[in-house]
Amino acid sequence: MAEKQACAAIGQCKLMMNYHKLFAEYGQIASQVLLTKYSIDEENSYDNVKNTFQELLKYGSIPIVNENDAIATDEIEFGENDTLSAIVAAITKADLLILLTDIDGLYTDDPFQNKNAKLIDVVTNEVKQEVSKMAKKSSDSDVGTGGMYTKVLAANIINPLGIDMMIASGKNPNILNKIINGEKHGTLFVARQEREEDIRDYLVSKLRNKE
């Protein structure tokens, strides 16, 4: 564990150098925010995180958010980026969360193994158990730790907060522009219009139930 955390600390510098360079080519300012579950669980820490996001967005900076792997332990880690992105979407009260993966969206079965699997365009009701069963718990990709299952769970976190979620293929370099322009791509999980009064308490309960 110590070796992995040391490597994460070293690699983080190179990662942010690349983000800084690529975003600068488009005249954008990148920033870095590293989170753990403790950032959400403790009220003062949560408020600091929320205020930091607000200020960064006010400055026009694009936050690059990752788990703080250099210090995270089993007790305070998110484990995968799908849950982390849902948490960030909730904190920032985003309108839409877009999760990019190696397939076009949520299918009725594994499209790599079943040619008859059909893409589900829209999930309009609350993400139910039968929908979760359609999602794989592990990814065929050699990048990342989350599968389609964790993406469905992410929708379960943010849809009750009034936030839509889209799962789409990241293989198309123009996919974000197409989605934002209203083109039909991937699977849309439609939000339920009922925001929780205390988002932090809601997120803490979701994370504890996930464990």
Summary of the structure (lengths in Angstrom):
residues: 211
radius of gyration: 17.4
end to end distance: 20.3
largest distance: 50.4
contacts: 597
relative contact order: 0.13
helix: 44%
strand: 16%
